[in-house]
Each structure stands twice: as structure tokens, then as C-alpha cells.
Amino acid sequence: MRESYQPVLSALLNKKCFSLFITFLLICSYVQATIITVCQNCEVSTVTQAVQMAQPYDTIKVQAGEYETVSLEIKKPLTLLGEPGANLNGAEKNYILKLLADSITVSGFSILNSGRSYTKDYAAVYVYKASHVKIINNKISKAFFAILVEKSKNAVISGNNVLGTAKKESQSGNGIHLWHCDSMKIDKNEVTGMRDGIYLEFVDNSLVKNNYTHHNVRYGLHFMFSNHDEYTDNKFEQNGAGVAVMFSKWIVMKRNHFYKNWGTASYGLLLKEIYDGEVYENRFEENTIGIYIDGSTRMTYSRNTLRQNGWGVKVSGGCYTNVFKENNFISNSFDLSYNSQLNDNTFNNNFWSEYTGYDLDKDDKGDVPYRPVKLFSYIVNQTPETIILLRSLFVDIINFSEKVSPVFTPDKLVDESPSIRSF
């Protein structure tokens, strides 16, 4: 009986020994990894030379200085560390860095002067079909695209400062641009002066957190066809428009700040054909439109604050089964605009600064239901020039008459228990 177990035990021991041997080889490879120092007076005087001579998992340290780096392809796992004052200059010719392997780290550099083209997406840092890449704490300026990532996964883009000078959309690409990626983390970056601050297309299971995008020509954040993503604690300020979210599902947006995105076609947040998502604890302040909803269904909006916007929420197209609860509507010109008499969206227990009802039972909920849609908002939608009548007595009269006897607004669009206190 014992002899029958012997082959099995031998196989297990062989497998264990093989695993230990592989682990030993990996440890040896890390132990043997070397540090290559690059400086203008060193034996290795260019980053290109260092990359060519480096072995996988080596570290390249680049001292202060100007290093012309044009379309440098990195096809092995390496760590590139820039000391203060280390500049990679693309001389306005092409890509600067092309990361084409897994486990590459680029950190601490000033990267500037990528090429510009109307037919090619030249970028300061380009990543293609790679995983576990880290682009951390770099300053990128005078680039067409700053960071462009395609068909990659499990990458970290964190702490980068992207500075562009675009005044028109045609003058620049995007600050951080991801296409066909999965499980990405975009964290603590600042982007300004680009076409879109952050752009994502076909990007799933990813996190966009603690970024500050401002004064970009088009959008602070723009993403399409991307599912199961989360956008948290970001600030979008004075962009052509704040954030556009299109054709996506299962999106969570929380604790973001949409601030001063002004313009005739501007908004804090555009949701177009979005399904089964959550928008909560965000702040929308001084935007032309706080939230613009077009064809979005089964969304939950809660604990958001919409303050001093032109329109707090503007609903257009087929928007069904959405829930608005415990939001603060404070001093907006129009809290809510609606272009249909049909409604199966629910508004419950929101705070409306224009609510003048009473609370006799002291439960912090108004005893009189509140109708947030004003007739005048319909008129302005049809004839924008009539906005000059906003503060006139005539407008007060027609809004009151519509509130008493709704004709143009959905009769079911009412907050039955408006909150007396803000959240």
C-alpha cells in the first residue's frame, strides 16, 4: 500500500521543488537588477543609451539636465526615475516615450515638446498593450497628447501635472486619454489647457479619483462606452463644459465638485443614455446647467447640492424611472426644467430654497407638496431671449397660475414631502 503512494509523493515533491526553483530564479533576477545613472558628463549620457543597455527590471536614474528624447521605445520592464531638473525634450518631432512592455515605471520627469499632427496622435507618453505600467509625478507640457494609453490594463496614472496652452479644440489633443483599457487608476492629476482634461472610451472597471481639471477647451472629463467605473472626489472648474458621460452603464459619481462651467452650451454634468448609475454627494455650483439629463434611465441622484446654477437640473428626451432624493436645490434661476408632460421619475424629500410651505408637525418635512417646474422655464426653452423677463411680475404671475392649476407641466411631477432643512 505504501509503495502505491510513492509516485504521487514524488510528483508532489517535484512540483514543490520546481516552484521553489522558479521563485529562487525570480529573486535572483531582482537581486541582479542594477541601477544605471544617466547624466550629461557620465559614461551613459542619454536616456536612449541607458534603455538600450539595461536588462529587464533595471532602474535608470536620470540626473538634472536636458535630454533630447524622440520616440524612445521601451520594450522591457524598467524603472525610469528622474531627479529634480531632469527634462525629456521631444524637440517637437514625434512621440517622446513609447511604453510597449509590462511593468514599466516612469516617474519624476519634466516631459515637453512632443510632435503635433492632424493625422497622428503624438503623445509625450504613449502606452500600448501593456499592463502594470506606472506613470507617476511627472510634469508634462507643450504636448499634443500628454498621456495616451491604448489596449492596456492595471495601469496607474497618478500625481502628474499636465499644462497645455490650447485655445481651440484643433490645437491640442487630450491630457489623459485612455482607449480600450481595463482596471485603470487615474489619481491626483492636474490637467489644464488641453482639449479634454481626461478622456476615456471603452474603459471598464476603472477609478478616476482626486483629479483637478480646469480651463480645458472642451470637457474636464469626457467618457463614452465605459462601464462599471467610479469617479470620486474630482474637481472640474471653468472648462468649456464640465463632464460628459455618454452611452455607459453602472457608473458611480460621488463627491465631485463641478464649478463655474459657463457658456451657452455648457453644464456641470451631461448624462446621455446612461443606465443604472448613481450620482451622489456631488456639488454643482455656478454652472449654466448643473445636471443635463438626456435619455438616461434608472439613475439615482441623492445628497447632491445644486447651488446658484442657471438650471439646477434640465431633463430632456426619454428619461424614465430616475430617483431624486435628499438633494439641495439652492438659489438656482430654475431648479428643474422639463420638456415633456410625461413623468415616471420620482422627487422625494429634496430641499428647495424657494419652498414656502410650513411644517406644523415638526418632522422637518413640508406639509404642502412642492412643484419644482416653472412654466417660465418652458418659455425660455422655446425662446431663450425671454430670459430677460426672469425677475418681472409677469413671470411671477404665470408661474403661480401654473403651480395652482398645472397645464403644461407633468401633474405627477411633485415633491410630496419636501425637506425643510438642507442636507
Phi, psi and omega in degrees: 000316180297322180297328181293335179277345188301315179299322180295316180296321179296319180296318180296318179295321179296318179296319180295317179295320179297318179297317179296323180294318178296317178299319179298318179296319179296317179298319179297321181297322179288320179298323182281349180300135185249167176251125179252124181261132179245128171209165186291340178250009181273171175298322173260109190250356178227153178293323178301315179297319180296317180296321181295322184270347183289149173263160179308137178074010172288162176246132177249118177256125184249119180280172183303142180149171180259122183236114177290123185225108185240117176049049179282116181267126178248115187242024178212155180294120181216160172243120178251118182243124177261127174282162181309128180093003178277113185246129173256113187251119181276358177056024177057035186252322194195203165295162175258297175244136175238111183264111190237025178214166178285159169058047174254136176240132175234118187213139169089010185262156161260119186241123188214160172066057170285169175289166178231140183202150174267356181240342180234146182268067178299138182223154174294315176231121182242131180237132182221125176050053181228157176230156178057036173275144177234124176240105196228132168057044174253156173249120185241125182219160179051045180245150175288293162257140178279298179233119182238120184236129181230136173050049182231171181209159175055041178258157176238124176239105193218140171070018181272150177243114182250122183236114177246174182231020186292139173247340178230156181300325184287349184272353186205157166269207184259157180293298176237115188237120179241137180221127180054059181235166181215143174057054180257153175234118179244111196219132170060034175263152172240127183229129178213151174074020178252181176291292169249139177298303178230132182230128178230133177221126185056051180239117185246158171054043187236162183237128174242112192218140171059032177264155178234108179242127187210152176054038172268154190292319185250276184241148170290318176218133183223120177216147184219151174052041183232130188238156176059044180247160180228135182234112193226136170059034176262158175237128180239110189231130172050047171265169175307317168214157186289278185226133175244122180242120189225138168054050183224164181226154174055055179257137174243125177235117184219146176055032174268159180238119179251113194225125172054046171266091187255150175155164183297331180237035186253161180200163172286309183220124173255127175241110181240115181053059177248140185229143170057049179238178179228135175233108184213151178059031175264160176241127178241109185230128173057046171254156174303310173231128179295296178233124177249117186248125182224108175065036180248140191225147177058045176256148176243125178244116183215146176058026174271150175246121179245107189234128172055041171265163171298301171244132175292298178230131178240120185253126181224147178075193184278094179244117188229151172056039173265151182239125175245113182218141174056037174263158177253118175251106190234116170056037171274151175299315172228122178292318186215131175241136186222134184250020181217154175270356178266142181201124165233021172275148184247138175239118186215129173059039173269156175264125180240117184295338180270000180290130183242019180283188184232167182225081185289328182269003173058038177260013180066018175234134182298141180278347180247126178301159183236131176258109188278344184272127178263142178301323183297333177296327175295318181296317180295323177298323181280321183225089186303333183296338182289357180300337180295344179270006190308317185263017184273160178296325179303316180294320178300322182292313183290326177294321179293319180295322178291325179293321180289317183223086185298128176239315184264335182265151180301128184291341179266359180274089185209142173267107185289334181224068180298142181283142176279332182245150177284159183264000000 
